[in-house]
Amino acid sequence: MKQILLILAFSSLLVSCSGSGGSTAIPFDDGTAAAAATMSGNNVVPLQIGSSGTLNVPVATVTVCSLGNTSQCVTIPNILIDTGSSGLRVFSSFLTGLSLTQVTDGSGNSIARCVNFGDGTNQWGPVKKATVIIGGETVSSVNIEVIDASYKTVPSHCNGAESSPSDYNGILGVGTRDQDCGSSADCTQANNNGWYFTCTSGSSTCTDTGAALNLQVENPIALMDTTANVDGIDDSGGSSIILPSIPDSGVLSASGYLVFGIGTRSNNTPSNSAKVLTTNSEGYFYTTYDGTSFIPSLLDSGSNAFFFPATSSSPNTCSGGWYCPDSTVTLNATHKAYTGGASYSTSFDVIDMRRAFVSNNSAYPSDGAEEDSMFIWGLPYFYGRQVYTSIYGKTVTINGTTYTTSPVVAY
């Protein structure tokens, strides 16, 4: 989903606090680096938090090649790993020299995509076919979005589209969809949804269109079948993220892993105690928090905080929507499956972000911010866990139960 709340100037955080009481701005000590236990395998990709310079942004390295030509490639660092979206999107400036194949409809018109993220940023650009290498997995042909605000005329749905990299060089969406929009009529038939566009060669403008599945940006993981790695193992069912436990006071940087496949190897098999939640096709389940039930929820590595509604018992809030309690608080909630009766109690800490922002730490497990209508369990919830996300339409087995009709998340 990519909801990244940026750090505000410390002075503004000090003077704009609502709620009872106030706290002295005593900075947290800068921590050391934290790392997950060493892991290896063709299905394993190292993750880094801290290299982008922004709080709680997990990034990895991805290689993009000209379609069918693995000798003509570019290796791109700082790709945001986002369980809240699906598909690979890369800024065009990193793809210079590659021969990527434009995706076209049956009339030969080019296909373009507009994406609106939860933090208010927009991305626009053509959909093209490439060969993509991630870790030891090679996807021979996958539709990606080339982020390019100079392509044609940016439609009004994408006003303010990002024109250059900021905190990352692209996004690898590893969410629950095999395509980034899906098979609903809103995606495949609607001509005014603002998501997909056809662009004719003789015009500078593009027109809203429905996009058949074969025209949409694709989740590369869904294509990691037995041909994608030398092991001959089908890792297309989903992925997991492993991050180390870190203290509430944060650490300078953290490292972990993105692991492809679920239940196909020893390094991607959930424990017998794993908590499993079915989701809808977009990855949503429910949260009960502070007396409010059935809040739409996501486990979203692309969001850099806990984003949840403010209630009468919520912590104080400060400028920018951050929660800033006078001292660290522990809050309780319940996760409930989108379908079926599974539910699990959970808890999480929220720290005073005024203190955190005067340190140099880039990884925190306890930063929270206000969100009106959803409960987004962002990257802080991933620390100290292996969090699994399966893909819609794929069959995965966890603890003896096989899931086929609904995606699942597990931790």
C-alpha positions, 0 to 999 in steps of 0.5 A: 500500500505504501503509506510512508509518513515522513519525519517532520522537523523536531521543533514542530513536533515539540510545539504541536501536541494534542491530548493530556500532558507533555513530555520532555524531548529526551532523545533515544540513544542511537542503537547499533545495527540489528540483523536476523539470523543468517539465511541462504537459498535461491529463494532468499533476498537480503533486506535492509532498513536504513539504507534509504535514509527514511524511517522503517523502509525495507529495501532490496536489490532487483535486477531488470533485463531486456525481455529474454536477454539476461546478458543485458541487465541493470541491477537496481538497489533500494527497491521498496518491498511492499506487502500491501501492493502487487507488481514491480514498478521502477523509475525509468532513469534506472532502465536506460539501455534496456530493450523492454517490450511495450504491452499493447491491447488488441488494437495495438494501443500502448497500455499505461498505469496510474497508481495512487498510494495511501500516502498521497503519492501517485505513479504514472507510466507505461506497462512493459514486459521484462525479464526480472531476477530477484535473488536466485529466481528468474522470471523470464517474462513479467509485466512491470510499470516503468515510472515515468511522469514524462510519458504522454500527458499525465492524466488528472487521476495521477496529478503530481505523479512522481518524476524522480526517486526519493526514498527508494528507486522503485517498488516490488509489491509482494501482496496477495494479488497475482496481477495488481488490479485483478479480475473484477469488472472494475479492473477489466471492464470499467472505462473510468476507474483511473487505473489503466489507460490506452495510449495511441501512437499519434496522440499525447493523451491517454484514455481510461480503459479496463485492462484484461489480466494479461495487460496488467502489471504482474506480481513476479512471485506468482510467476516463480514456478519450477522453471524460475530457479535451478532447484526446480521448486515452485515458489509461486504461492507467496512470500515471507519477510523475516526481521530481527527483534529490536527494542522500542528505542530503535536501532540505527539499521536492521537487516532481514530477508524476503523469502519466496514460496510458502511451505516449499522449503525448510526456510519458508515453512511456517511453524506449528504455532503460526497464526493464520488469517484468511483475507480477501483478494486484496489482503484485507482482514479485520481488527477489533481495537478499543471497542470498535470491531471489524476495522478493515486491516492490512499487514503492510510492509510498505507502511512505516508505522502502525496506522490506526484510528484515534479513540478516546483512549488513544495516545496523544497526537503531534504534528503530522499525525504521529502518536506521541504518548508521554511514555511508551504505552502497550495497546491491545487488539484482536485480529480476525479472519476475513472469512471463517472464525479464526481470531487472535489477540495481539499487542503492540507498543507505541512510543513518543516519536518526539524523542525518536526523531532526534536520534539517528535511528532508522528502524523502530518497532513502535511508531504509530500514527493516526488513520481514520478508517483502517488499521494498517499493521505496518513494518513495526509489526514485522520486527521479530516475526516471519510474516507470510503473504500468500497469493490469490488463486495459489494453493498453499498448505500451512500446518496441515490446512490447505488454502485454495479459495482465499489468500492468507497472511500468517505470522 
